[in-house]
Amino acid sequence: MFFISLFFNYKPMLSHFIRLFYPETCAACQALLLHQEFVICTRCRHDLPQTLHHLQKDNEVVRKFYGRIPLVYGGALLYFHKKGAVQELIHHLKYKGQETIGTAIGHWHGAVLQRNFPSPYPDFIIPVPLHPRKQQQRGFNQVDSYADALAERLGIPCLRTLLVRQLYSKTQTKKSIVGRSEVVHEIFGLRNAEGFHHKHFLLVDDVITTGSTLEACARELLKIPGAKISIVCMAMSQ
């Protein structure tokens, strides 16, 4: 017990010692992080293009889904521009396995939503699922760390067993808008939905482009009697 206690007492000191020889850098600009900074430095947090959707009831995300699916709430935290810092962050999250980026953005967005999400909160957070084969290839779902951080901030359970991806598809990154819209039909399905009637689901994803993937997910969830849908994402393509 003495050695365990000693370990935990000196754990912060050990962390500082490790950072001395292996300093952590900002995932956006690669500058050295200060002691209380996590993943993204304060300067980048200030400079990253924020959407301010939480201050606009009729924002771009809500308008994107007009006539497609009814939303209780919609919003993204950041704007996604090609060759911009947000693209760099999400690229490192998605393709280089830096899941702490999703955690940092999730805590940031969660803090914003705590103050601005219309009451009552959703019942469950649902990350857009990957096909099991895609997840096995990548080793993780890039949305999971973001979803878990949101769940922690908002006190809402994260549900990964209800909505499933039934068909395997190759990456949509290089597809046209029409191609992306065509590929999502019938990809998603529900599993054991009987116990989720009259629930409010918060769908989360990394980047909104056409919205076709989120629309397909929402349409499946809306097959559940009394279901309501909200959507939040790390970023929105502009």
Residue pairs with C-beta under 8 A, 6 or more apart in sequence:
16 35
23 32
23 33
24 32
24 33
25 31
25 32
25 33
26 32
26 33
26 37
26 39
26 40
26 41
26 44
27 39
27 40
27 88
27 89
27 92
27 98
27 100
27 101
27 104
28 40
28 41
28 44
28 48
28 85
28 88
28 89
29 41
29 43
29 44
29 85
31 41
31 43
33 39
33 41
34 41
34 42
38 100
38 104
39 100
39 101
39 103
39 104
40 48
40 89
40 101
40 104
40 105
40 108
44 85
45 108
47 85
48 78
48 85
48 86
49 78
49 79
49 81
49 84
49 86
49 238
50 77
50 78
50 79
51 59
51 60
51 75
51 76
51 77
51 78
51 79
51 236
53 59
53 60
53 61
53 74
53 75
53 76
53 77
54 75
54 112
54 113
54 115
54 116
54 117
55 116
59 74
59 75
60 76
60 236
61 71
61 74
61 75
61 76
61 208
61 231
61 233
61 236
62 71
62 73
62 74
62 75
64 74
64 208
64 211
65 71
65 74
65 211
65 214
65 215
65 218
65 231
68 211
68 215
69 215
69 218
69 219
69 222
69 229
70 228
70 229
71 229
71 230
71 231
72 118
72 122
72 200
72 228
72 229
72 230
73 117
73 118
73 230
73 231
73 232
74 230
74 231
74 232
75 113
75 231
75 232
75 233
76 208
76 232
76 233
76 234
76 235
76 236
77 105
77 108
77 109
77 112
77 232
77 233
77 234
77 235
78 86
78 105
78 234
78 235
78 236
79 86
79 235
79 236
79 237
79 238
80 86
80 87
80 90
80 207
80 235
80 236
80 237
80 238
81 87
81 238
86 235
89 101
89 105
90 101
90 142
90 206
90 207
90 234
90 235
92 98
92 101
93 99
93 101
93 102
93 142
93 145
93 206
94 142
94 206
97 139
97 140
99 140
99 142
99 144
99 145
100 145
101 145
102 142
102 143
102 144
102 145
102 146
102 149
102 206
102 234
103 145
103 146
103 148
103 149
104 149
105 146
105 149
105 234
106 145
106 146
106 147
106 148
106 149
106 150
106 152
106 153
106 234
107 149
107 152
107 153
109 146
109 149
109 150
109 232
109 234
110 149
110 150
110 152
110 153
110 154
111 153
113 150
113 153
113 154
113 232
114 153
114 154
117 154
120 200
121 154
121 155
121 156
121 200
122 156
122 200
122 201
122 202
122 228
122 230
123 156
123 157
123 199
123 200
123 201
124 156
124 157
124 158
124 159
124 162
124 196
124 199
124 200
124 201
124 202
125 147
125 150
125 151
125 154
125 156
125 157
125 158
125 159
125 201
125 202
125 204
126 147
126 158
126 159
126 160
126 162
126 163
126 201
126 202
126 203
126 204
126 217
126 221
127 141
127 143
127 144
127 146
127 147
127 158
127 160
127 204
127 205
128 143
128 163
128 203
128 204
128 205
128 213
128 214
128 217
129 141
129 160
129 163
129 164
129 165
129 188
130 138
130 141
130 165
131 165
131 166
131 167
131 168
131 169
132 165
133 168
134 165
134 168
135 141
142 206
143 204
143 205
143 206
144 160
146 204
146 206
146 234
147 158
147 204
148 158
150 156
150 158
150 202
150 204
150 232
151 157
151 158
156 202
159 201
161 191
161 192
162 190
162 191
162 192
162 193
162 196
162 221
163 188
163 189
163 190
163 191
163 217
163 220
163 221
164 188
164 189
164 190
164 191
165 187
165 188
166 186
166 187
166 188
166 189
167 186
167 187
169 183
169 187
172 179
172 180
172 183
172 213
175 183
177 209
177 210
180 209
180 210
180 212
180 213
181 210
181 212
183 212
184 212
184 213
184 215
184 216
185 216
187 216
188 216
188 217
188 220
189 220
190 220
190 221
190 223
190 224
193 223
193 224
196 224
196 227
197 224
197 225
197 226
197 227
198 225
198 226
198 227
199 224
199 226
199 227
199 228
200 227
200 228
200 229
200 230
201 221
201 227
201 228
201 229
201 230
202 230
202 231
202 232
203 214
203 217
203 218
203 221
203 229
203 230
203 231
203 232
204 231
204 232
204 233
205 213
205 214
205 231
205 233
205 234
206 233
206 234
206 235
207 233
207 234
207 235
207 236
207 237
208 214
208 231
208 233
208 235
208 236
208 237
209 237
214 231
214 233
218 229
218 231
221 227
221 229
222 229
